[in-house]
Amino acid sequence: MARLIRFNKPFDVLPQFTDGEGRRTLADFIVAKGVYPAGRLDRDSEGLMLLTDDGKLQARIADPRHKLAKTYWVQVEGIPADSALDALRGGVTLKDGPTLPAEVEMMEPPDIWPRDPPIRVRKTVPDSWLCLRLREGRNRQVRRMTAAVGHPTLRLVRYAIGSVTLDGLAPGHWAPLDPASLR
């Protein structure tokens, strides 16, 4: 039977097990052997990663053809107008082409751990939080999308992959998961 674990990746951790430059990696947190990340989460992003020892399950999680939704909590600079949210909902054009439409809504700041180090705060520029759901996974896509509509990302937390969430999982911790629970 395939093994599947969920991990709450802290900020400034590489989404891989090795690094020749001495930076923090998954190996600093995960002692389970033989599992590999199903998809990536940038070093400067936080939140849910899934790891498995099963190649087919890894492809089902990571490959956009399977349309497994990824949900992000995104702290952005400024307060997006309806036109910016509508642009995200319709798909925005990036240098590598148009994105698929995203599900997006404004949200209250989530009750989550403080980031270490904290984001930069500008007293003259407000910030706000978005809940954004994608079904594709391009390199730094969320950050590029919010920047394209005039609201650079300040903090990015992946909250869910399909039906699996971060709920009850502290930063730097991992837990086994029944692969059948992934929908």
C-alpha positions in Angstrom: 0.0 0.0 0.0 1.2 3.5 -0.9 2.5 5.7 1.9 1.3 9.3 2.0 2.3 12.0 4.5 1.3 15.6 4.9 3.9 18.2 6.0 3.6 21.8 7.0 6.7 23.3 5.4 8.0 26.4 7.2 9.3 29.5 5.4 12.9 29.3 4.2 12.9 25.5 3.8 13.8 23.9 0.4 11.1 21.5 -0.8 13.7 18.7 -1.3 15.8 16.4 0.9 19.3 17.5 -0.1 21.2 20.8 -0.6 24.8 21.4 -1.2 24.7 24.9 0.3 23.7 24.0 3.8 20.2 25.5 3.6 17.3 23.8 5.5 15.6 21.0 3.6 12.9 18.4 4.2 15.5 16.2 5.7 15.7 18.6 8.7 12.1 17.7 9.6 11.0 14.4 8.0 12.5 11.1 9.2 10.3 8.9 7.0 12.4 7.1 4.4 11.5 6.5 0.8 9.0 9.3 0.4 9.4 12.1 -2.1 7.5 15.4 -2.6 4.5 15.3 -4.8 4.9 18.8 -6.3 6.9 21.7 -5.1 6.4 24.6 -2.8 8.9 27.5 -3.1 11.5 28.1 -0.4 9.8 31.4 0.4 6.3 29.9 0.6 4.8 28.0 3.5 2.3 25.3 4.1 1.0 22.0 2.9 3.2 19.5 1.1 2.3 15.9 0.4 5.0 13.3 0.1 4.6 9.7 -1.1 6.5 6.6 -2.0 4.1 5.8 -4.9 4.9 7.2 -8.4 1.3 7.0 -9.7 0.0 8.8 -6.6 2.7 11.4 -6.9 1.7 12.1 -10.5 -2.0 12.3 -9.5 -1.2 14.9 -6.9 1.3 17.0 -8.9 0.3 16.8 -12.5 -2.1 19.6 -13.6 -3.9 17.2 -16.0 -5.5 15.5 -13.0 -7.0 18.9 -11.9 -6.4 18.4 -8.2 -7.2 21.8 -6.7 -4.5 23.6 -4.6 -5.8 26.2 -2.2 -3.6 29.1 -1.1 -4.0 31.8 1.6 -2.3 34.8 0.1 -1.4 38.0 1.9 -1.1 40.7 -0.7 -0.1 44.3 -0.8 -3.1 46.7 -1.0 -6.8 45.9 -1.1 -7.8 44.4 -4.5 -10.7 46.0 -6.3 -13.4 43.8 -7.8 -11.7 44.3 -11.2 -8.5 42.7 -9.9 -10.4 39.8 -8.4 -12.4 39.4 -11.7 -9.1 39.3 -13.6 -7.9 36.5 -11.5 -11.2 34.7 -11.9 -10.9 35.0 -15.6 -7.3 34.0 -15.9 -4.4 36.4 -16.4 -1.8 36.5 -19.1 1.7 35.8 -17.8 5.0 35.7 -19.8 4.5 31.9 -20.3 0.9 32.4 -21.5 -2.6 32.7 -20.0 -3.5 31.0 -16.7 -6.6 29.0 -16.2 -9.3 30.8 -14.3 -8.8 30.8 -10.5 -11.4 30.7 -7.7 -10.6 33.7 -5.5 -12.3 35.6 -2.7 -11.2 38.1 -0.1 -10.8 36.5 3.4 -10.2 37.6 7.0 -6.6 37.2 8.1 -6.2 33.5 9.0 -5.5 32.4 12.5 -2.1 30.9 11.7 1.5 31.0 13.1 3.6 34.1 12.8 6.1 34.0 10.0 9.8 33.9 10.9 11.1 36.4 9.8 8.0 38.5 9.6 6.9 40.0 6.3 7.9 43.6 5.6 5.2 46.0 6.6 4.7 49.4 5.0 2.7 51.8 7.2 1.4 53.7 4.2 0.2 50.6 2.2 -2.5 48.3 3.6 -2.5 44.6 3.0 -5.2 42.0 2.7 -5.7 38.3 2.4 -7.1 36.2 -0.5 -8.2 32.6 -0.7 -7.1 31.5 -4.1 -7.7 28.0 -5.6 -5.8 26.8 -8.7 -5.9 23.7 -10.8 -2.6 24.1 -12.5 0.9 24.6 -11.0 3.3 26.8 -12.9 6.5 28.1 -11.4 5.7 30.8 -8.8 2.3 31.1 -10.4 0.3 32.6 -7.5 3.0 35.3 -6.9 3.1 36.1 -10.6 -0.7 36.3 -10.9 -1.2 38.6 -7.9 1.6 40.9 -9.2 0.0 40.9 -12.7 -3.2 42.4 -11.2 -1.2 45.0 -9.1 -1.1 43.3 -5.7 2.3 41.7 -5.0 2.3 38.7 -2.7 3.7 39.3 0.8 3.1 35.9 2.3 1.9 32.6 0.6 0.6 29.7 2.6 -0.7 26.6 0.8 -3.7 25.5 2.9 -5.0 22.5 0.9 -4.3 20.0 -1.8 -7.6 18.5 -2.9 -9.4 17.5 0.3 -6.3 17.4 2.5 -5.7 20.5 4.6 -3.2 21.9 7.1 -5.7 21.7 9.9 -4.1 20.5 13.1 -0.6 20.4 11.7 2.0 22.8 13.2 4.8 24.3 11.0 7.7 21.8 10.7 5.5 18.8 11.6 4.3 15.9 9.5 1.7 13.1 9.9 0.8 10.0 8.0 -2.3 10.1 5.8 -4.5 7.5 4.3 -4.1 7.8 0.5 -7.9 7.1 0.1 -8.6 10.4 1.9 -7.2 12.4 -1.0 -10.0 13.6 -3.2 
